[in-house]
Amino acid sequence: MKKEFIRMNSNDVHLSLGNLFRLVKELSKNKSSALQTELFCDLFEIDEINDTTVNNYCVGCRGIGNDYKQIFLNKQKRYEKDNTIFEDTIINILNIIDGHVYITDDKKELINNNDSMKSLCKKLYNISKNDKTVSNDLVSKLNVLFKTNQLYDFFVEVLFFIILQKKQPLYESDLKKELIENILNDTYLSSSGLQEYLTLKLRESINFDFNLKRIALEGNAYACYEIGSNEYCGYVTGKPRYEEAYKYFKIAASYNHAGALYMLGNMFYKGYLGNQTNEDLETAYNYLLQARDLGNIAALNVLGVFYLRGLYPVKKDEKEAIKYFNKAIANNYAYSYNNLGKIHENNKEYQEAFNCYLSSANLGESWACNKVGECYRNGTYTDKDLFAAFEYYNKAIESNHRTLDYNAYYNLANIYINGNAEINITKDEEKAIEYYEIASENNIINASVALFFISVDKYLKTRDNRYLEKINHYKNKIEINSNYNNAIKEQIETKLKELNSKKGIDISLIINI
């Protein structure tokens, strides 16, 4: 069967010659002047080339010829001695984009401050972040060059990558194989084991659980990891069974399964296994180091927490913690954004803290969504914006129930209970009570207090004894909450005394005050 090559001039996931030429054409005021052959000849300082050849290079169905690569290798050596050698080439590209002939003595200054070049570099930078073949070092370097307005040097770095380093052609089948090989590198995991697991996953239905356990007990690491995860989350019996999870994670970890190693470390760290003694924490730390070395991102975050809190066997070291959090953040790990944000907040670096929380919220992390909503509602660390607050509260409650911050339900209920004309939210007491109840059932004490007050007011209006039962229910719920304090106690007692003072109402047999 004929291999399918990946087009490199029609997407934003490959930093390639084809996509560079496509962007130049898109930005050009006169599209007909942005010819591929003209751009190619300008880049390589040649007089002519066959249209079909350039098209093949740009589409990506052929690798750029060695003769042309040699031209750029020579340029690279010259550039190390004279970094102005690309000025004329880039000015000519700007001439094409802007439809204007630029004549200036300070060409680099013009390039660095040209709006079209800034737009082109921004698009190229975004593609570089999407291209998995671009190293983190190059992405970071491009980021610094772009932010400091060194657009000339930025563009030259891109040229060296797309011509000398970017592999083409790329085929779908080869990419899948390479991806699997990279994942399995430095492990004892086999591609045949992965195939067995995926075949079962994709084809089985009724007998899936039975056969998953069968191949797990035969040593299939992927099956062991899935069963361990199910036991950890409580999907098998309705409640977590950490000892069972440990049994399966341990088998997967023996094959250097990075996720299983992380889960073992995480369970010892949280005290789900052991008693968080120094010995247990050292066991957790060692598992996390193994997971980190195999590329697990979550392990970076927990190792950062070890250094942030000075957990045995490491000493407290905020700088080391920040390094770990930043490594995880480079892979868009939401919880590390949260942890770094808290560090900035503690250090009174409020803008940096808000930026971290916002990045996490935009990844859908519930706690951060609620936190950002609070910032927008109160105008804390940012401008007050009730529309944005309402949006982020709603994002918070759309998250996975296992990591959901139920404070967001309480905050939304506070909006619905009275409505808000500024953001066009009409009063909806029924929805407010529904959200208060969800928050209350998940130990948000303020929601229980709100329901207590609502029940008192309802009883005063209706004298319906069902509300007395609710009053008693929420009073008891409040008093057993770990966040119960004297201030809340005083609020409750004041409201009860008010209720008890009403003529004809005696609740002393139901509630002791």
N, C-alpha and C positions, 0 to 999 in steps of 0.2 A: 504494500500500500504506500502511495506517495506521501512523503512527509509534508506537513503543513507548517510553513514558516510564519513567524510572527511579524506583522507589518510594523515598521518603526517610524512611520510618518503620519499616523492617524490616531494617536492616543497620547495620554500624558503620563505614561508609566515607563518610557524609555528615553533616557538622555542620549539622543542619537543625531546623526547628521540629518536624517530625514525630518525629524521634529524641529531641528534648528531652522531648516529651510522653510518648513511649514509656518513657523511662527514669524519669520521675516516677512513672508508673503501676507499673512494675516494682518500684520502691523503696517504694511506698506500702503501709502495713500493711493499709489497707482499699481494695482495688482499685476498688470501685464508686464511691468518692468522688473518684477521680482522673479526672474527666470532661474531655474535650478542650474542650468549650464553656466550662466553668467556668474552666479554666486560661487559655483565650484571652481571655475577658472580663476576667480579673484582670490579665493582661499589658497589655492595651490600654485598661484602665479604661473599659469599656463595659458596658451593662446586659444586652444579649442579642445573639445572633447565630445564624444558621441552622446547624443541625448539619451539613448537607451542605457548606456553605461551608467550615467549619472542617476537615472531613474532607478536602476537596479540597486545602486548604492543607497539611495534615499529610502526606497521601499523596505530595504533590508534583506532582500533575497540573495544578495551577494555581499561578501566582505569587501571593504575598501582595499583596493589593490596595493601590493607591497611597494610599488614605485611611488605611489602617493603617500604612503606611510613614511617612506624614507625621506621624502621632502619635508615632512613635519618633524621627523626625528632630527634632521639637520637644523630646522628652525628652532627646535627646543634647545639645542646646544648653543645656537646663536643668541637665543633669548636670555640664557643664563648670564651672558656677557653684556648684552645690550637689550634691555627690556622694552625698547621703543619699536622693535622691528614689525610689530603687528598694527602700528598706528594707521598706516595708509589703508590696510585691509579693512579695518573696522570702520574707518571714515567712509570708505566706499560703500559698506553695508548701510551706514546711516544715510548716505546720499540716496540709496535705493528706497529705504523706508520712508524718509521724509520728503522725497522728491525735490531735494534741494542740494546744490553743490556747495559743500563747506570748504572754505579756504581760510586757514588759520595757522599761525605759527605754533600755538600751544594745543596740539591735537589731543593729547591725553586729557587736558582740562575740559575740552569740549565733550569728549566721550564720557567722562565721569559725571558731567552735569546735563547731559542730553536726556530729555524726558522719554524719548523713544527707546533709548538704550536702557533706561531704568525699567521700562515696561518689559522689554525683551529679557533682561536679566532676571526680573522677578518671576516671569513665566518659566524660565530655565531652572531657576532655583527650586520652584515648586515641583517641577518634573524630577529634579535630582533627588528630592525627598521620597518620591514615589518609586524610583528605580532601585530595585533590590541589588543591582550590580554596582551601584555607587557606594563606596565605603563611607562609614560615618565620619571619618577624618576629612574626606573631601566635602561632604555636606556641611560640616562645621566650618571648614575653611571658606566655602562659598558664602555661608551665612555671615561670617565676619566681614568679608570683602564687600558684600552687598550693603550691610548695615553701615559700614564706614565709607560708602560711596566710592569704593575703588572698583568701578565698573569695568575699566579697561583690563585690570588684572583678573577680575572675575571671568570675563569673556574668554580670555586666553586660557585659563584653567579648564573651561568648558571645552574649548577647541581641542586641547591636548587629550582630554578624556574621550570625546566622541570619535576622534580619528585614530588615536593610538591604543586606547584601552577597551572601548566598547566592543563587545563580541557580537559579530553578525556574520552570517545569518543565525537566528535563533529559531529552533523548531519546538513546537508544543511538546512532542514526545520527549525530546532531550531535556527540556526545562523541567518536566515532571520527574524524570529520572534523577536529574541533578538535585532537585529539591529534596527528594527522598534520601539521596546519598548524604546531603548536608545535614539533614535531621538525624540520620543514623550514625553519623561520624562520631568517633570516640565513645561508642556504646557497643554493647554486645547484642543489640537488637537486630533481628534479621528482616530482610525485605519479604521473605517467604511468610514469616510470622505476621507481618503487616498485611500481606495479601490474604492470609487466612482470616484474620480479624475483619478486614473490610468486606470480604465476600460474605461473611456471616452477618455483618452489620447491614449490608445493602439488600440481602436476599432473604434472610430468615424473618419470620414473624411470630407464629404461635410458639415455636420451640426455641426462640431466641435466648431467653434467660437460661434455659437448661444447657444449651450448647455453648453459651458464653462461659458458664461455669466449668463446663467440661474442658474447653480448650485452655481456660485459666489454670485449672489444676494440672494440665499437661505442660504448663510453663509458658503459655503465651502472655508476654508482658503487657500487650495492649489490652487484652481481656482482663488481666489482673488489675490494671490501672482503672478500667471502667468500673469493675465490681467494687474496688476499694473506694472510688469516688461515690458510688451509689450508697455504700454503707456509711460513709462519712456524712453524707447529706441526709441520711435517713429515708432514702427512697425504697429500701427493701422491706423494712418492717414498720415503717412509719415513724421511727425515731433513730437517731444516730447510734451506730455500734462501732465505737472506735477500735476496739480490740480486733473485730472482724476486718475492719478497714486496714488496720496495721498488717494483718496476715497477708492480704493481697498486695498491698503497697510494697511490702518487704520482698515479695517474689519479683515484682516489676523492677524494684530498685537494684536487685542483684544483676539485672541486665543493663544497668546504668540508664534506666528510664528517668529522665530529668524531672518530669512531673511527679513521679512517685517519690523520688528523693526529697523534693520540696515538701510534699505532703507529710512525709515522715518528720521532717524538721519542724514543720509548722505545728503538727500535733503535739510534739514534745514542748515546743515553745509556748503554746497556749495552755498546756497542762491537761490536754485531752488524753495524753499518755504520760504516766509518771506523775510527779507531784511538784514539778518546777524546781526541784533541787538543783544545786550547781552541777551535779552529774547529769541530770536530765537536760539542763540548758546547754551543757557542753555537747551532749549527743545531738541536740537540735542544731547547734552551730555547725557541727561537722557534716551533718546531712545537708544543710543549706550551702556550705562551701562546695560540696560535690555537685549539687544542683546548679549552683552559679557557674562552675567550671564547664558544665554541659550546656550552658546558655539559657537557663531558666530565669526569666525576668522577675517573677514574684519573689524568688530567693534574694535578689538584690535588695528589694524593698525591706524584707524582714531583717536582713543583715544590717541595713541602715538603722533599723529600730534598735538592734543590739548595741550599736555604737552610740546612738542617741541617748539611750537609757543606761548605758554602762552595764549591760547584762553579762553575767559570767559566760564565757571566759575572757571577755574583752573589757577594756577600760573605756569610760565615757569619753567620746571624742566627736564633737559636733561636726568638725570639718570632714572627718572620715564618713560620718553618717550622710552628710550632704553629698559627698562623692558618690556613695551608693545610690542615693535617691536620684541624683542627676543621670546616672547610668540607666536606671529604670525609666526615667522620664524620656530619655532618648528613644525609648521604645513605647512611648505613650502609655505608661503604666499609671493609672488614675490615682491609686493610693499613695504613690510616691509624690505626686503633685500635692496631695492633701498634707502629707508629712512635711514636705518642704514649706508649704504655705504656713503651717503652724509654727515652724521655726522662724520664718520671716515675721509672723504676727507677734511672737514672743519677743523678737528683737526690735519691735516697733517699726518694721519695714512694711508699712501697710499696703502700699501700691504693689510691691512684689508679692505679698501674701494674696491679695485679691487676684492678681494675674494667675497665680498657681491654682487657686480655687476655681477660677473661671475655666482654665484649661481642663481641669478634672471634670467640672460640670458639663463641659461640651463633649466629654467622652461618655456622658450618661451616668456618672457616679452619683448615687442618690444623696449621700451626706453633703457632697460639694454642691449639688443642685440646690438643696435647701439652704446651705450657707450663703451661696450667691444670691438666692432669693431674699434672704434676710438683709444682706448688704444693700441690695437695690431698694428694698422696702424702707430701710432706715436711713439710706444715704450714707452708709458706713464704707469708707475706703473708696467710694465711687459716688457718682451723682445719683440722687434719688430718682427711681424709675419704677413706678408701680406696675406698669405693663410688663416690664422685664421680670419683676419679682413674681408676678402671677404665672408667667411662662415657666420660670425655673422651678417654682413649687410643683407645678404640674409635671414637669420633667422628672422631678424627684419621685413622685408616686408611680411613675411608669417603669421604674427600675425593677430588677429581679427581687422577688419578695425576701430572699435570704439576706440581701444587703440593703434593704429599703430603710430609709430614715423616716420613721412615722411622725416626726415633728412636722414634716411637710403637710400631712393631713390636717394637723392641728392649725397650721398657719393658713391653709386654704379655708378651713372651717371659719376662722376668724373673719375672713373676707366675705364669705357667703352669709354669715349670720346677720349682718346689717346691709350687705350690698356695698358697692362702691361706684358712684356715678362717674368718677374720674376715669375709670377703666371700663365703664359700661357693663358692670356686673350687677345684676338685679338681686335683691334680697331673696334668699332661698333657705329658709330655716330648716326644711326637711333635709336638704343636702348637707347643711352645716352640721346638723345632729348626726347624720350618717358618718361624716368625716371625723367628728369628735369621738364617736363610738369606736371607729377603727383605731384611732390614736390611743384612746383609753385602754382598749383591749391589748395594746402593745406597750403598756406601761408608761405612756406619756402623761405624767401627773397633771399637767395644766389642762389637758383635755378632760380628765376626770373631774377636775374642779369646775370647769365650764359646764359640764353636764349636771353636776350637783346644783349649781346656781340656776340653770334652766329648769331643773326638776322642782326646785323650791318655788320659782315664779309660776310654773304651770299649776302647782298645787294651790297656790294662793288664788289663782284665777278660777280653777275648776272644782277644788275640794275633792278631787278624784283620788281615792286612797292608793291607786296604783302608783301615783307620783311619790307618795310617802315611801313605798317600797324602793323606788328608784333613789330617793334621797338617802335611804339607809344603805343601799347597795354602793353608791358612789362614795359615801362617807367612809365605809369600810375599805373600799378599794384605795382611796387616798391614803388612809392611815397605814396601810401595809406597804405602800410604795417606798422604795429606798430613798427617794428624794423628798419625802415628807419632812417638813421642818416647822419651827415655831410660827413663822410668818403665815404659812398656809393654815396651820392649826387655828390661828387667831381669826383668819378670814372665815373659816368654816363655822367656828363657834359663834362669831358675830352674826352670821346669817341664820343660824339655828335659833339664837336668842330672839332675833327679829321675828322669825316664824312662830316661835313659842309664845311671843307676846301678843299675837293677834287674837282677838276675842273669839272664843269658841274653838280654838285649836289647841289640842293637848297631844304632843308627840313624845312625851317623856317615857311612855311605855315601849316605844319603838326605838328611840335613840336616847342614850344617856348623855346629858350635857352638863 
